[in-house]
Amino acid sequence: MRLRSVQAADHNSFFGHQADPEAVRMGGYTPRGRKENREHWLSLLADPTVNARTTWVDDLNAGHVSAWTHNEKRQIGYVIAKDFWGQGVGTAALAAFLDEEDHRSLWAFVAHDNVRSLRVLDKCGFERADQPAQDTSDAIHVAMRHDAAATRPAEAGRAQQPQRDPDIQELSRSTA
Ligand SMILES: CC(C)(COP(=O)(O)OP(=O)(O)OC[C@H]1O[C@@H](n2cnc3c(N)ncnc32)[C@H](O)[C@@H]1OP(=O)(O)O)[C@@H](O)C(=O)NCCC(=O)NCCS
């Protein structure tokens, strides 16, 4: 597993990952339509405060990890393609991302019954924040916070050490 820059075609893969019914149920979110998803990614990539990375496994797009600022909180989110679940990819991707993303505190708002995601966050050093759960129209979300310097969980050693690939160009902001 390695993280790389988001490429022009990646939003097509991201659309399928986030639209999977099991991912939707697990994540407790409303999936985006194809056009909405494409516009979403183009707006993220046009925003210099957003840090978005593609999770790349064996030459395949296996999802993404991103950070953005909302309500003065630096938040993270991730979706891994279902074919890769349970192989340590989510943990390795988040651990690698925490090495790259300097901002602390980092926040994650997670459906309270998303045990996989809560486990990934726990392994990567996030802790339950002292905040009331938020009851959205999709799910009850709990707040998780990462304050300390990034620590790499032992489990992430299963995956290949991630590294930036300078040869891969960022998605052109002008790409339609
Ligand atoms: C959540 C998600 C990122 C996890 O990715 P992943 O690659 O499967 O994660 P990993 O394999 O690194 O780790 C999953 C952990 O959950 C554990 N797990 C899986 N099913 C579980 C269950 N039913 N109960 C408890 N733990 C469970 C695994 O055992 C593993 O922990 P371990 O390494 O200690 O054994 C992925 O399932 C996903 O993208 N889901 C849909 C979108 C989503 O929920 N995004 C997060 C929104 S906050």
The ligand as a Gaussian input file, in Angstrom:
#p B3LYP/6-31G(d) Opt

LIG

0 1
 C      -13.755000       1.258000       7.743000
 C      -12.781000       0.829000       6.661000
 C      -11.949000       2.027000       6.217000
 C      -11.851000      -0.238000       7.260000
 O      -10.878000      -0.590000       6.272000
 P      -10.116000      -1.994000       6.334000
 O       -9.071000      -1.974000       5.277000
 O      -11.110000      -3.098000       6.319000
 O       -9.467000      -1.901000       7.794000
 P       -8.315000      -2.840000       8.414000
 O       -8.310000      -4.163000       7.723000
 O       -7.046000      -2.072000       8.444000
 O       -8.782000      -2.990000       9.925000
 C      -10.108000      -3.379000      10.231000
 C      -10.149000      -3.784000      11.696000
 O      -11.525000      -3.976000      12.072000
 C      -11.652000      -5.246000      12.636000
 N      -13.007000      -5.731000      12.412000
 C      -13.550000      -6.112000      11.242000
 N      -14.818000      -6.510000      11.454000
 C      -15.063000      -6.326000      12.765000
 C      -16.184000      -6.546000      13.601000
 N      -17.333000      -6.995000      13.112000
 N      -16.083000      -6.237000      14.907000
 C      -14.935000      -5.780000      15.426000
 N      -13.817000      -5.528000      14.675000
 C      -13.903000      -5.822000      13.369000
 C      -10.603000      -6.093000      11.951000
 O      -10.338000      -7.275000      12.690000
 C       -9.440000      -5.115000      11.946000
 O       -8.826000      -5.003000      13.206000
 P       -7.490000      -5.873000      13.586000
 O       -6.421000      -5.435000      12.618000
 O       -7.213000      -5.488000      14.987000
 O       -7.832000      -7.317000      13.418000
 C      -13.497000       0.223000       5.436000
 O      -14.255000      -0.877000       5.858000
 C      -14.417000       1.206000       4.738000
 O      -13.983000       1.980000       3.901000
 N      -15.736000       1.156000       5.097000
 C      -16.763000       1.969000       4.418000
 C      -16.589000       3.473000       4.604000
 C      -16.336000       3.867000       6.045000
 O      -16.906000       3.325000       6.973000
 N      -15.447000       4.854000       6.182000
 C      -15.096000       5.396000       7.476000
 C      -16.009000       6.497000       7.842000
 S      -15.512000       7.186000       9.398000

